[in-house]
Amino acid sequence: MRRRFGRWLFMAIAIPVAAALLGRIADEVEARRGEGSKVAKGLRVGKGILRPGA
């Protein structure tokens, strides 16, 4: 039970943090390379996978 709670807690914190970081990195890449950047688009896809409602 304790291990399961620890995993759940880790995922509840790690997934939103990772999605936020991907979004920030994508914003920086877009600012430097422009909106048509494949890297920025890929990062946005990753963010969408981690947080489908965001």
C-alpha positions, -999 to +999 in steps of 0.1 A: +000+000+000+028+024+009+047+017-023+015+022-044+008+056-027+044+067-032+042+059-069+009+077-072+022+107-054+053+108-076+032+106-108+007+132-095+036+156-091+060+145-119+035+145-148+022+181-144+057+194-137+071+176-168+042+190-189+048+225-177+085+222-185+078+210-220+055+239-225+081+264-213+108+249-234+084+249-265+078+286-258+115+294-257+121+274-289+093+292-307+107+325-296+141+317-310+132+297-341+097+308-350+063+291-348+070+267-376+097+249-357+095+211-358+111+210-323+085+233-308+057+213-324+072+180-310+074+195-276+038+206-278+028+171-287+046+158-257+029+183-235-005+173-250+002+136-242+011+143-206-018+167-200-046+161-226-069+187-211-043+215-211 
